[in-house]
Amino acid sequence: MERREPLQNLTLTWQSAGGAAVALYGGAYAAARVRRAPLSALLREAGTLLALFALWQLVGHLSLMSAEHALDRASWIHRTELAIGLPDEASWQAAVTSCPAVVKAANYYYASMHFTVMIAVLLWVFVRHRARYPWVRNTVVITTAICLAVQFIPVAPPRMLPQEGFVDVAAEYGQSVYGGAVGGMVKVAQLSAMPSVHVAWCVLAAVAVIRVSSSPLRWLVVLHPVLTVAVVVVTANHFWADGLVAVVILLFAYAVQAACGRRRARRASPGPDDAEVAGAQAGEHVTTGS
């Protein structure tokens, strides 16, 4: 079978990403000092995204619980899914493993489209719909932060369960974004299957495009989450449950955003007492003028 060097999604370490984020924040501050507001805003937002990525990379090397039971947790998730009647991900994968072209395309999609689509959507909203950008950016930050907090509990991906019928197709084709094991030990970064940030981000990107754009073609973006969910399943990188939990977290992020929006609206609008005072003052003004 054809072998290749491991396919890397993004090669920045958490240290280099964090350093770049600090540099971008410094550039944003300098641009603001010389009254380059658009450049300052762009550098600040880029720094925020890199800082988020640095945190992601760091969490991939840490855990609150022992990684020894990550496989047990994954097996429990699989058994529970089957018990409640969800389709077996292994059967979905088996349906495509006989077609190498489909498998390779799925591996490439998993490795490349996750960040590419999200960065493209954020850049598009920032440049073309600046007023809506904070809503999209804050949703990304809230969703990712919660996903990272959950990932402190190590959970192995399905591809690490060959006894359940899963195959690590990315490793077989030399397309793994994680590389091989080091000294026979599995990298902790691979034990962050729950929840699926891939699913959270693809749904978030689709919702952002549909809500922000007015083009009738905006509905085509729905293909991205559909393809992503199919890809993460057939590559055995995530269970259905990983995606479902990610969507619940995303919905919570939207609820937080909506609650904050209502609170800001209440603060901005005059209360009943303010309205009465304003009405009384207007009445006094009319009386005085007459």
C-alpha positions as CSV (number, residue, x, y, z in Angstrom):
1,M,0.0,0.0,0.0
2,E,1.2,3.5,-0.8
3,R,2.9,5.3,2.1
4,R,3.5,9.0,2.6
5,E,5.0,11.2,5.2
6,P,2.4,12.2,7.9
7,L,0.1,15.0,6.7
8,Q,0.3,17.9,9.1
9,N,-2.8,20.0,9.7
10,L,-0.9,23.0,11.2
11,T,2.7,22.7,12.2
12,L,2.7,25.4,14.9
13,T,3.5,24.2,18.4
14,W,1.7,25.9,21.3
15,Q,4.8,27.8,22.1
16,S,5.3,29.2,18.6
17,A,1.6,29.9,18.2
18,G,1.6,31.7,21.6
19,G,4.6,33.7,20.7
20,A,3.1,34.7,17.4
21,A,-0.1,35.8,19.2
22,V,1.9,38.0,21.5
23,A,3.7,39.6,18.5
24,L,0.3,40.2,16.8
25,Y,-1.1,41.8,19.9
26,G,2.0,44.0,20.1
27,G,1.5,45.0,16.4
28,A,-2.1,45.8,17.1
29,Y,-1.2,48.0,20.0
30,A,1.4,49.8,17.8
31,A,-1.0,50.3,15.0
32,A,-3.6,51.7,17.4
33,R,-1.0,54.2,18.7
34,V,-0.4,55.5,15.2
35,R,-4.2,55.6,14.5
36,R,-4.3,52.7,12.1
37,A,-7.6,51.3,13.5
38,P,-8.4,48.8,10.7
39,L,-4.9,47.3,10.8
40,S,-5.0,47.2,14.6
41,A,-8.4,45.4,14.6
42,L,-7.1,42.9,12.1
43,L,-3.9,42.1,14.0
44,R,-5.8,41.9,17.3
45,E,-8.3,39.4,15.9
46,A,-5.5,37.3,14.3
47,G,-3.7,37.3,17.6
48,T,-6.9,36.1,19.4
49,L,-7.3,33.2,16.9
50,L,-3.6,32.2,17.3
51,A,-3.9,32.4,21.1
52,L,-6.9,30.1,20.9
53,F,-4.9,27.7,18.7
54,A,-2.0,27.8,21.2
55,L,-4.4,26.9,24.0
56,W,-5.8,24.1,21.9
57,Q,-2.3,22.7,21.3
58,L,-1.4,23.0,25.0
59,V,-4.6,21.2,26.1
60,G,-3.6,18.4,23.7
61,H,-0.6,17.6,25.9
62,L,-2.4,17.9,29.3
63,S,-5.2,16.0,31.0
64,L,-7.1,16.1,34.3
65,M,-7.5,12.4,34.4
66,S,-5.2,9.4,33.5
67,A,-4.9,8.6,29.9
68,E,-4.8,4.9,30.8
69,H,-8.6,4.7,30.7
70,A,-9.1,6.7,27.4
71,L,-9.7,3.5,25.5
72,D,-12.2,2.3,28.1
73,R,-14.2,5.5,27.8
74,A,-14.2,5.2,24.0
75,S,-15.4,1.6,24.2
76,W,-18.2,2.7,26.6
77,I,-19.3,5.4,24.2
78,H,-19.5,2.9,21.4
79,R,-21.4,0.4,23.4
80,T,-23.8,3.0,24.6
81,E,-24.5,4.3,21.1
82,L,-25.3,0.8,19.9
83,A,-27.5,0.2,22.9
84,I,-29.7,3.3,22.1
85,G,-29.9,2.5,18.4
86,L,-27.4,4.8,16.8
87,P,-25.8,3.5,13.6
88,D,-22.5,1.6,14.0
89,E,-19.7,3.9,12.8
90,A,-17.6,0.8,12.0
91,S,-20.2,-0.3,9.4
92,W,-20.1,3.2,7.8
93,Q,-16.3,3.0,7.6
94,A,-16.4,-0.5,6.2
95,A,-18.6,0.7,3.3
96,V,-15.9,3.0,2.0
97,T,-12.6,1.2,2.8
98,S,-12.8,-0.7,-0.4
99,C,-12.5,2.6,-2.4
100,P,-9.0,4.1,-1.7
101,A,-9.8,7.3,-3.6
102,V,-12.7,8.0,-1.2
103,V,-10.7,7.2,1.8
104,K,-7.8,9.4,0.8
105,A,-10.2,12.3,-0.1
106,A,-11.8,11.9,3.4
107,N,-8.4,12.0,5.1
108,Y,-7.4,15.2,3.2
109,Y,-10.8,16.8,4.0
110,Y,-10.3,16.0,7.7
111,A,-6.8,17.4,7.7
112,S,-7.2,20.6,5.6
113,M,-10.8,21.9,5.7
114,H,-11.2,22.2,9.4
115,F,-9.1,25.3,9.8
116,T,-9.4,26.5,6.2
117,V,-13.1,27.0,6.2
118,M,-13.3,28.6,9.6
119,I,-10.5,31.1,8.8
120,A,-12.1,31.9,5.5
121,V,-15.5,32.5,7.2
122,L,-14.0,34.7,9.9
123,L,-12.0,36.7,7.3
124,W,-15.1,37.1,5.1
125,V,-17.3,38.3,8.0
126,F,-14.5,40.6,9.3
127,V,-14.0,42.3,5.9
128,R,-17.5,42.3,4.5
129,H,-19.8,42.3,7.6
130,R,-17.8,43.9,10.4
131,A,-20.9,44.6,12.6
132,R,-21.6,40.9,12.7
133,Y,-18.0,39.8,13.4
134,P,-18.1,40.0,17.2
135,W,-21.0,37.6,17.3
136,V,-19.2,35.1,15.2
137,R,-15.9,35.5,16.9
138,N,-17.3,35.3,20.4
139,T,-19.2,32.1,19.4
140,V,-16.0,30.6,18.2
141,V,-14.2,31.5,21.5
142,I,-17.0,30.3,23.8
143,T,-17.5,27.0,21.9
144,T,-13.8,26.2,21.6
145,A,-13.1,27.1,25.2
146,I,-15.8,24.7,26.5
147,C,-14.7,22.0,24.1
148,L,-11.2,22.3,25.3
149,A,-12.3,22.1,28.9
150,V,-14.1,18.8,28.2
151,Q,-11.1,17.5,26.4
152,F,-9.1,17.6,29.6
153,I,-10.8,14.2,30.1
154,P,-8.9,11.9,27.7
155,V,-11.2,9.9,25.3
156,A,-9.7,7.8,22.5
157,P,-11.0,8.1,19.0
158,P,-12.7,5.1,17.3
159,R,-9.7,4.4,15.1
160,M,-7.9,3.2,18.3
161,L,-10.4,0.4,18.8
162,P,-9.5,-2.2,16.2
163,Q,-11.3,-4.9,18.3
164,E,-14.6,-3.0,17.6
165,G,-14.0,-3.2,13.8
166,F,-12.4,0.2,13.3
167,V,-9.4,0.9,11.1
168,D,-7.0,3.8,11.3
169,V,-7.2,4.6,7.6
170,A,-5.1,7.8,7.9
171,A,-2.2,5.8,9.3
172,E,-2.6,3.1,6.7
173,Y,-2.3,5.7,3.9
174,G,0.4,7.7,5.6
175,Q,-2.0,10.7,6.0
176,S,-2.2,10.9,9.7
177,V,-2.2,14.5,11.1
178,Y,-0.8,13.1,14.4
179,G,2.2,11.2,13.1
180,G,3.1,7.9,14.7
181,A,3.5,6.8,18.3
182,V,6.6,7.9,20.1
183,G,8.4,5.0,21.8
184,G,5.3,2.9,21.5
185,M,3.3,5.5,23.4
186,V,0.3,7.2,22.0
187,K,0.4,10.9,21.9
188,V,-1.9,12.5,24.4
189,A,-3.1,14.9,21.6
190,Q,-4.8,12.0,20.0
191,L,-6.9,11.3,23.1
192,S,-9.2,14.3,22.7
193,A,-12.0,12.8,20.6
194,M,-14.8,14.1,22.9
195,P,-16.2,16.5,21.9
196,S,-15.5,16.9,18.2
197,V,-14.3,20.5,17.5
198,H,-14.4,19.5,13.8
199,V,-18.2,19.2,14.1
200,A,-18.6,22.2,16.3
201,W,-16.7,24.5,13.9
202,C,-18.3,23.2,10.7
203,V,-21.8,23.8,12.1
204,L,-20.8,27.2,13.5
205,A,-19.3,28.2,10.1
206,A,-22.5,27.2,8.3
207,V,-24.8,29.0,10.7
208,A,-22.6,32.1,10.4
209,V,-22.8,32.2,6.6
210,I,-26.5,31.5,6.6
211,R,-27.3,34.2,9.1
212,V,-24.9,36.9,7.8
213,S,-25.3,36.5,4.1
214,S,-28.4,37.4,2.1
215,S,-27.3,35.4,-1.1
216,P,-29.6,32.5,-2.1
217,L,-26.4,30.5,-2.6
218,R,-25.6,30.7,1.1
219,W,-27.4,27.4,1.7
220,L,-24.7,25.6,-0.2
221,V,-22.6,26.0,2.9
222,V,-24.7,23.2,4.5
223,L,-22.7,20.8,2.5
224,H,-19.6,21.5,4.7
225,P,-21.1,20.2,8.0
226,V,-22.7,17.3,6.1
227,L,-19.4,16.3,4.5
228,T,-17.5,16.9,7.8
229,V,-19.7,14.6,9.8
230,A,-19.4,11.9,7.2
231,V,-15.6,12.4,7.1
232,V,-15.0,12.2,10.8
233,V,-17.1,9.0,11.0
234,V,-15.6,7.1,8.0
235,T,-12.1,8.1,9.0
236,A,-12.9,6.8,12.6
237,N,-11.7,10.0,14.2
238,H,-15.0,10.6,16.1
239,F,-18.1,8.9,17.3
240,W,-21.6,10.2,16.7
241,A,-21.7,11.2,20.4
242,D,-18.7,13.4,19.9
243,G,-20.5,15.4,17.3
244,L,-23.7,15.5,19.3
245,V,-22.0,16.9,22.4
246,A,-20.2,19.4,20.3
247,V,-23.5,20.7,18.8
248,V,-25.0,21.0,22.3
249,I,-22.0,23.1,23.4
250,L,-22.5,25.3,20.3
251,L,-26.1,25.8,21.2
252,F,-25.1,26.8,24.7
253,A,-22.7,29.3,23.2
254,Y,-25.5,30.8,21.1
255,A,-27.7,31.0,24.2
256,V,-25.0,32.8,26.1
257,Q,-24.6,35.3,23.2
258,A,-28.4,35.8,23.1
259,A,-28.6,36.4,26.9
260,C,-25.7,38.9,26.7
261,G,-27.4,40.7,23.8
262,R,-30.7,41.0,25.8
263,R,-28.8,42.3,28.8
264,R,-27.1,44.9,26.7
265,A,-30.4,45.9,25.1
266,R,-32.0,46.4,28.5
267,R,-29.1,48.5,29.7
268,A,-29.3,50.6,26.5
269,S,-33.1,51.2,26.6
270,P,-34.7,53.5,29.2
271,G,-36.5,51.9,32.1
272,P,-40.1,52.7,33.2
273,D,-38.9,55.2,35.7
274,D,-36.7,56.9,33.2
275,A,-39.6,57.2,30.8
276,E,-41.8,58.8,33.5
277,V,-39.1,61.3,34.3
278,A,-38.6,62.1,30.6
279,G,-42.3,62.5,30.2
280,A,-42.6,64.8,33.2
281,Q,-39.7,66.9,32.0
282,A,-41.3,67.2,28.6
283,G,-44.6,68.2,30.2
284,E,-42.9,70.9,32.3
285,H,-41.1,72.2,29.2
286,V,-44.4,72.5,27.4
287,T,-46.1,74.3,30.3
288,T,-43.2,76.7,30.7
289,G,-43.2,77.4,27.0
290,S,-46.9,78.2,27.0
